[in-house]
Amino acid sequence: MKNLIIVESPAKARTISNFLGRNYKVVASKGHIRDLPKSSFGITVEEDGTFTPKYSIPRDVNPVVKELKKLAKEAETIFIATDEDREGEAIGYHIAMAIKKDPTTLPRIVFHEITKTAIQHALDNPRSIDMNSVNAQQARRLLDRMVGYKLSPLLASKIQKGLSAGRVQSSSLKIVIDREREITAFKPEEYWSIEALFENNIDASIHEFSGEKIDKMSIKNEAMATEIVLSAKQENFVVESLEKRERKSKTPPPFMTSTLQQSASTQLGFSPKKTMMVAQKLYEGVKTDQGNMGVITYMRTDSLNLAKEAVINARDYIESNFGKDYLPTKAKIYNSKAKGAQEAHEAIRPTMVEFTPLVAKDYLNADEFKLYRLIHSRFLACQMTEARLESQTLLFKGEKSTFKASERKLLFDGFYKVTGYNEKDKLLPELKKAQKVTLDKIKPEQHFTEPPARYNEASLIKKLESLGIGRPSTYAPTISILQTRKYIELQKKRIHPTEVAFTVIEMLEEHFSEIVDSAFTSNMEAKLDEVDEGKLDWQKVLSDFYDPFMKKITDGKANIESKKMAIPTGKFCPKCDSELLRRKGRYGEFIACSNFPKCKYTTDLEGNTPPEPETTDIPCDKCGEFMIIKDSRRGKFLACSAYPKCKNAKPLVPPRELEVPCPKCGAKILEKEGKRGKFYGCANYPKCKFISNGEPLTWKCPDCKGMVVHKVLKTGEFFECIEKSCKFKEAVPSDKLKGDGSNKESEKRDAKT
């Protein structure tokens, strides 16, 4: 083996392997190879004030690192081919460090698309790892660790266990809370609209009355509306003017990460997280009519730049498929308005314009096709001519009232040819000036102003982008972590903050205002950009933040008043006569004794006490005390009565034993229940860690004589060999489908055997 290429994902590795000969071996690091430890702060503050991260290799990554080291020793040249962004640059740096190579000496190849041409061009033009980008990413990682590992415990001690804070997370949450405060403080205002119907079914709205223009909020009450209506009914109307104006509808720019997430949300109903997952597959490689390859460019970008070759291909395609009328005289160039946009990158576009949605439909799954079609049409649209529309305005004038009717029609569809145009043309009749017209109907209607709408995922991303909070790679994870931490809930696709979110933000606003200040967060992103550009030292960025931040943490531990929810009820504990408090726990509100933990009396809000656990005569096999029956979300189970001294627990009903012996150690296999449902594991665990999500069968694989399991998935039921090297897979006959993991087919095969 002469050359080794290291990428992040296996899918990306498979796609690139298709383009290269035997002289190249492409392997995946499977993401980050080194990171700060989860169990500790992981940052050493040196005597000179510098910060040293204590990176470690997680246990589950050790086999990958071992394989990479082995391959690196055999390779003549090692290419780092991680994504071209700060995260990818840092992953490349850590790969080099893990395999004991100098990061600055390894050739680094970058590409915006995974196609044969792009890969070959990258190999012909390697560069070295950009340490400025690595340091910018390290600074971000360490800043987030400082906030997360120092501020989160403070929130947990002062408010509630399980809470967390984050540099981008908390400022994003404040935006949601501020909108909720606006909604709460909003006071609706009354206003009236007046719609009229003139002859020839012409709809019109009040435009002027007594020489004054009427806008949306001009008619404040019913009395004003009644005055206008009564006056209009007695007036004689004539055509004052009919204006026709042509206007252009501008072509949309190509997609970048934020606009792709927004469009996918509004048009396809995809969450930002789902959008990025599907886009990742399209980027890393899918089946096409030309083999396996990436069909879109890199999807984490805030740039609107387009490669010249891609624009030329798009223009050729437009002219040959739609005609010269749809092709502007010059190629269109777009500039990003996003703060700190990396203009060296490229917008999201298809890698092959000839891989049209019509062709792609035969190769992509439903979600991949929907997103690809959106990207493909947007790319073509950005290089097409503008659409032309004609707007028509008709004024009907009476003695005191003037009504206005407006319609429009599409003159030339332009870029709507590929994006679609859903509005129907509705033209006003050709009336002459001063022509008399009859008022057929007039209707006043009462309205009240609405509070500002709650954010949905798309509009929140748009807000974060406009304020310069976060970067393309952080939008989806930020929203996801706010949901995971129970700070927000999605109700009818709108973001609602939870009660605890208000408490957290109030504390942060009072004691850590910079953490929730969007300007501070945006300014920090700008500093990280300067580090990336080599204009600012990353250690200085950390030092400027850390010292004042830690002083506030120290002060907060001593001086911040606890905001744990403990409201006196005025009632007293029936067990110890201490005051009862209304508290908030993991599963909602409840009543508890203030003398906890000495007294553990609790009830729900209705005063119902939880039932006493049922006792048994089963001795604990760890300490000898009797076991009791407890209830959980997954059903009843046995637990030691000496808890928390002894934490022994086991299923109430012994797990079903299978006839099939464990293929690793020969012990019994047990049917177990886990968080994700039923699974099968060795009874000799943890000495033997055999596990299967399909039920092991008694008959052997016809190809390799290995173990066969029966799997039940949403896509169907099938038999499959557990040996990785064996590809045996057989669908369960339709008359045998049970959907419950039963072994009817196994019994049939056993009978034959």
ChimeraX attribute file (.defattr): number of C-alpha atoms within 10 A of each C-alpha:
attribute: neighborCount
match mode: 1-to-1
recipient: residues
	/A:1	13
	/A:2	12
	/A:3	17
	/A:4	23
	/A:5	24
	/A:6	25
	/A:7	25
	/A:8	22
	/A:9	15
	/A:10	16
	/A:11	21
	/A:12	25
	/A:13	22
	/A:14	17
	/A:15	23
	/A:16	26
	/A:17	18
	/A:18	14
	/A:19	17
	/A:20	14
	/A:21	8
	/A:22	9
	/A:23	10
	/A:24	19
	/A:25	19
	/A:26	20
	/A:27	23
	/A:28	19
	/A:29	21
	/A:30	15
	/A:31	17
	/A:32	17
	/A:33	24
	/A:34	21
	/A:35	16
	/A:36	18
	/A:37	15
	/A:38	11
	/A:39	6
	/A:40	9
	/A:41	16
	/A:42	19
	/A:43	16
	/A:44	12
	/A:45	13
	/A:46	9
	/A:47	7
	/A:48	6
	/A:49	13
	/A:50	13
	/A:51	19
	/A:52	13
	/A:53	17
	/A:54	14
	/A:55	14
	/A:56	14
	/A:57	16
	/A:58	14
	/A:59	8
	/A:60	9
	/A:61	15
	/A:62	14
	/A:63	10
	/A:64	16
	/A:65	18
	/A:66	13
	/A:67	13
	/A:68	20
	/A:69	18
	/A:70	12
	/A:71	18
	/A:72	21
	/A:73	12
	/A:74	13
	/A:75	18
	/A:76	11
	/A:77	15
	/A:78	23
	/A:79	23
	/A:80	27
	/A:81	28
	/A:82	27
	/A:83	20
	/A:84	20
	/A:85	19
	/A:86	21
	/A:87	20
	/A:88	22
	/A:89	26
	/A:90	26
	/A:91	26
	/A:92	31
	/A:93	25
	/A:94	21
	/A:95	26
	/A:96	25
	/A:97	14
	/A:98	18
	/A:99	18
	/A:100	11
	/A:101	16
	/A:102	10
	/A:103	20
	/A:104	14
	/A:105	12
	/A:106	19
	/A:107	18
	/A:108	26
	/A:109	24
	/A:110	21
	/A:111	20
	/A:112	22
	/A:113	24
	/A:114	24
	/A:115	25
	/A:116	17
	/A:117	11
	/A:118	15
	/A:119	20
	/A:120	15
	/A:121	14
	/A:122	17
	/A:123	17
	/A:124	10
	/A:125	12
	/A:126	16
	/A:127	17
	/A:128	14
	/A:129	21
	/A:130	18
	/A:131	18
	/A:132	23
	/A:133	24
	/A:134	24
	/A:135	21
	/A:136	29
	/A:137	24
	/A:138	20
	/A:139	23
	/A:140	20
	/A:141	15
	/A:142	21
	/A:143	19
	/A:144	17
	/A:145	19
	/A:146	22
	/A:147	21
	/A:148	17
	/A:149	17
	/A:150	18
	/A:151	23
	/A:152	18
	/A:153	19
	/A:154	20
	/A:155	24
	/A:156	17
	/A:157	15
	/A:158	19
	/A:159	19
	/A:160	21
	/A:161	15
	/A:162	13
	/A:163	19
	/A:164	23
	/A:165	27
	/A:166	22
	/A:167	24
	/A:168	24
	/A:169	24
	/A:170	24
	/A:171	27
	/A:172	25
	/A:173	23
	/A:174	23
	/A:175	18
	/A:176	22
	/A:177	22
	/A:178	13
	/A:179	18
	/A:180	21
	/A:181	12
	/A:182	14
	/A:183	15
	/A:184	10
	/A:185	10
	/A:186	13
	/A:187	12
	/A:188	11
	/A:189	12
	/A:190	14
	/A:191	19
	/A:192	20
	/A:193	19
	/A:194	19
	/A:195	16
	/A:196	21
	/A:197	18
	/A:198	18
	/A:199	11
	/A:200	11
	/A:201	12
	/A:202	18
	/A:203	18
	/A:204	20
	/A:205	20
	/A:206	24
	/A:207	20
	/A:208	18
	/A:209	18
	/A:210	11
	/A:211	11
	/A:212	12
	/A:213	12
	/A:214	17
	/A:215	11
	/A:216	11
	/A:217	15
	/A:218	14
	/A:219	19
	/A:220	17
	/A:221	15
	/A:222	15
	/A:223	11
	/A:224	13
	/A:225	20
	/A:226	16
	/A:227	10
	/A:228	20
	/A:229	19
	/A:230	11
	/A:231	14
	/A:232	23
	/A:233	14
	/A:234	11
	/A:235	15
	/A:236	16
	/A:237	23
	/A:238	20
	/A:239	19
	/A:240	18
	/A:241	17
	/A:242	18
	/A:243	10
	/A:244	13
	/A:245	10
	/A:246	13
	/A:247	14
	/A:248	15
	/A:249	14
	/A:250	14
	/A:251	19
	/A:252	17
	/A:253	21
	/A:254	26
	/A:255	26
	/A:256	23
	/A:257	25
	/A:258	26
	/A:259	17
	/A:260	22
	/A:261	27
	/A:262	24
	/A:263	19
	/A:264	22
	/A:265	20
	/A:266	14
	/A:267	11
	/A:268	15
	/A:269	13
	/A:270	20
	/A:271	21
	/A:272	24
	/A:273	16
	/A:274	16
	/A:275	24
	/A:276	20
	/A:277	12
	/A:278	17
	/A:279	25
	/A:280	20
	/A:281	16
	/A:282	25
	/A:283	25
	/A:284	25
	/A:285	23
	/A:286	19
	/A:287	16
	/A:288	17
	/A:289	11
	/A:290	7
	/A:291	12
	/A:292	19
	/A:293	26
	/A:294	27
	/A:295	27
	/A:296	27
	/A:297	24
	/A:298	28
	/A:299	25
	/A:300	23
	/A:301	24
	/A:302	28
	/A:303	25
	/A:304	24
	/A:305	20
	/A:306	18
	/A:307	12
	/A:308	10
	/A:309	9
	/A:310	16
	/A:311	19
	/A:312	13
	/A:313	14
	/A:314	24
	/A:315	22
	/A:316	15
	/A:317	16
	/A:318	21
	/A:319	15
	/A:320	11
	/A:321	10
	/A:322	14
	/A:323	11
	/A:324	15
	/A:325	13
	/A:326	22
	/A:327	22
	/A:328	16
	/A:329	10
	/A:330	9
	/A:331	14
	/A:332	14
	/A:333	13
	/A:334	14
	/A:335	11
	/A:336	16
	/A:337	12
	/A:338	17
	/A:339	17
	/A:340	19
	/A:341	18
	/A:342	16
	/A:343	14
	/A:344	11
	/A:345	20
	/A:346	23
	/A:347	28
	/A:348	30
	/A:349	29
	/A:350	27
	/A:351	21
	/A:352	16
	/A:353	22
	/A:354	14
	/A:355	17
	/A:356	14
	/A:357	20
	/A:358	10
	/A:359	12
	/A:360	19
	/A:361	17
	/A:362	12
	/A:363	14
	/A:364	17
	/A:365	11
	/A:366	10
	/A:367	15
	/A:368	21
	/A:369	19
	/A:370	17
	/A:371	21
	/A:372	25
	/A:373	20
	/A:374	21
	/A:375	24
	/A:376	26
	/A:377	22
	/A:378	23
	/A:379	26
	/A:380	26
	/A:381	24
	/A:382	22
	/A:383	25
	/A:384	30
	/A:385	23
	/A:386	22
	/A:387	19
	/A:388	18
	/A:389	18
	/A:390	17
	/A:391	17
	/A:392	18
	/A:393	15
	/A:394	23
	/A:395	22
	/A:396	28
	/A:397	24
	/A:398	22
	/A:399	15
	/A:400	16
	/A:401	23
	/A:402	25
	/A:403	26
	/A:404	19
	/A:405	20
	/A:406	18
	/A:407	16
	/A:408	19
	/A:409	17
	/A:410	19
	/A:411	14
	/A:412	17
	/A:413	18
	/A:414	25
	/A:415	26
	/A:416	18
	/A:417	16
	/A:418	18
	/A:419	18
	/A:420	11
	/A:421	11
	/A:422	7
	/A:423	9
	/A:424	9
	/A:425	12
	/A:426	12
	/A:427	14
	/A:428	19
	/A:429	11
	/A:430	8
	/A:431	15
	/A:432	12
	/A:433	14
	/A:434	13
	/A:435	12
	/A:436	16
	/A:437	17
	/A:438	14
	/A:439	18
	/A:440	13
	/A:441	13
	/A:442	18
	/A:443	13
	/A:444	15
	/A:445	11
	/A:446	14
	/A:447	15
	/A:448	13
	/A:449	12
	/A:450	11
	/A:451	15
	/A:452	11
	/A:453	13
	/A:454	19
	/A:455	20
	/A:456	21
	/A:457	24
	/A:458	24
	/A:459	18
	/A:460	19
	/A:461	27
	/A:462	19
	/A:463	15
	/A:464	20
	/A:465	22
	/A:466	13
	/A:467	16
	/A:468	21
	/A:469	28
	/A:470	22
	/A:471	22
	/A:472	19
	/A:473	18
	/A:474	15
	/A:475	26
	/A:476	22
	/A:477	13
	/A:478	20
	/A:479	22
	/A:480	17
	/A:481	15
	/A:482	20
	/A:483	16
	/A:484	11
	/A:485	14
	/A:486	15
	/A:487	24
	/A:488	23
	/A:489	16
	/A:490	13
	/A:491	9
	/A:492	8
	/A:493	15
	/A:494	16
	/A:495	21
	/A:496	20
	/A:497	22
	/A:498	14
	/A:499	11
	/A:500	18
	/A:501	21
	/A:502	19
	/A:503	17
	/A:504	23
	/A:505	22
	/A:506	16
	/A:507	18
	/A:508	21
	/A:509	15
	/A:510	10
	/A:511	16
	/A:512	17
	/A:513	15
	/A:514	16
	/A:515	24
	/A:516	24
	/A:517	21
	/A:518	22
	/A:519	15
	/A:520	16
	/A:521	22
	/A:522	23
	/A:523	15
	/A:524	20
	/A:525	21
	/A:526	16
	/A:527	20
	/A:528	26
	/A:529	20
	/A:530	18
	/A:531	24
	/A:532	21
	/A:533	13
	/A:534	15
	/A:535	12
	/A:536	16
	/A:537	17
	/A:538	24
	/A:539	17
	/A:540	15
	/A:541	18
	/A:542	19
	/A:543	16
	/A:544	10
	/A:545	13
	/A:546	18
	/A:547	11
	/A:548	10
	/A:549	19
	/A:550	15
	/A:551	10
	/A:552	15
	/A:553	18
	/A:554	12
	/A:555	12
	/A:556	17
	/A:557	15
	/A:558	8
	/A:559	11
	/A:560	14
	/A:561	11
	/A:562	15
	/A:563	14
	/A:564	17
	/A:565	17
	/A:566	16
	/A:567	12
	/A:568	15
	/A:569	12
	/A:570	8
	/A:571	12
	/A:572	16
	/A:573	19
	/A:574	11
	/A:575	10
	/A:576	14
	/A:577	13
	/A:578	16
	/A:579	16
	/A:580	23
	/A:581	22
	/A:582	20
	/A:583	18
	/A:584	17
	/A:585	11
	/A:586	8
	/A:587	6
	/A:588	9
	/A:589	14
	/A:590	18
	/A:591	24
	/A:592	26
	/A:593	25
	/A:594	22
	/A:595	16
	/A:596	11
	/A:597	8
	/A:598	9
	/A:599	15
	/A:600	13
	/A:601	19
	/A:602	19
	/A:603	17
	/A:604	14
	/A:605	14
	/A:606	8
	/A:607	10
	/A:608	11
	/A:609	12
	/A:610	10
	/A:611	9
	/A:612	9
	/A:613	13
	/A:614	11
	/A:615	14
	/A:616	12
	/A:617	9
	/A:618	13
	/A:619	14
	/A:620	20
	/A:621	12
	/A:622	11
	/A:623	13
	/A:624	13
	/A:625	16
	/A:626	17
	/A:627	25
	/A:628	22
	/A:629	19
	/A:630	19
	/A:631	13
	/A:632	7
	/A:633	5
	/A:634	10
	/A:635	9
	/A:636	14
	/A:637	16
	/A:638	22
	/A:639	23
	/A:640	25
	/A:641	23
	/A:642	16
	/A:643	12
	/A:644	8
	/A:645	9
	/A:646	15
	/A:647	12
	/A:648	17
	/A:649	19
	/A:650	15
	/A:651	14
	/A:652	14
	/A:653	9
	/A:654	10
	/A:655	15
	/A:656	11
	/A:657	15
	/A:658	16
	/A:659	12
	/A:660	17
	/A:661	19
	/A:662	22
	/A:663	14
	/A:664	10
	/A:665	14
	/A:666	13
	/A:667	15
	/A:668	16
	/A:669	25
	/A:670	23
	/A:671	19
	/A:672	16
	/A:673	13
	/A:674	9
	/A:675	7
	/A:676	7
	/A:677	9
	/A:678	15
	/A:679	16
	/A:680	22
	/A:681	20
	/A:682	25
	/A:683	21
	/A:684	16
	/A:685	11
	/A:686	8
	/A:687	9
	/A:688	15
	/A:689	14
	/A:690	17
	/A:691	14
	/A:692	18
	/A:693	16
	/A:694	21
	/A:695	24
	/A:696	30
	/A:697	23
	/A:698	18
	/A:699	17
	/A:700	16
	/A:701	20
	/A:702	11
	/A:703	10
	/A:704	13
	/A:705	12
	/A:706	17
	/A:707	20
	/A:708	23
	/A:709	25
	/A:710	24
	/A:711	21
	/A:712	20
	/A:713	11
	/A:714	6
	/A:715	6
	/A:716	12
	/A:717	22
	/A:718	17
	/A:719	22
	/A:720	22
	/A:721	23
	/A:722	18
	/A:723	14
	/A:724	7
	/A:725	8
	/A:726	14
	/A:727	12
	/A:728	17
	/A:729	14
	/A:730	12
	/A:731	13
	/A:732	17
	/A:733	10
	/A:734	9
	/A:735	7
	/A:736	13
	/A:737	18
	/A:738	14
	/A:739	12
	/A:740	10
	/A:741	17
	/A:742	15
	/A:743	18
	/A:744	12
	/A:745	18
	/A:746	18
	/A:747	14
	/A:748	11
	/A:749	14
	/A:750	13
	/A:751	8
	/A:752	7
	/A:753	7
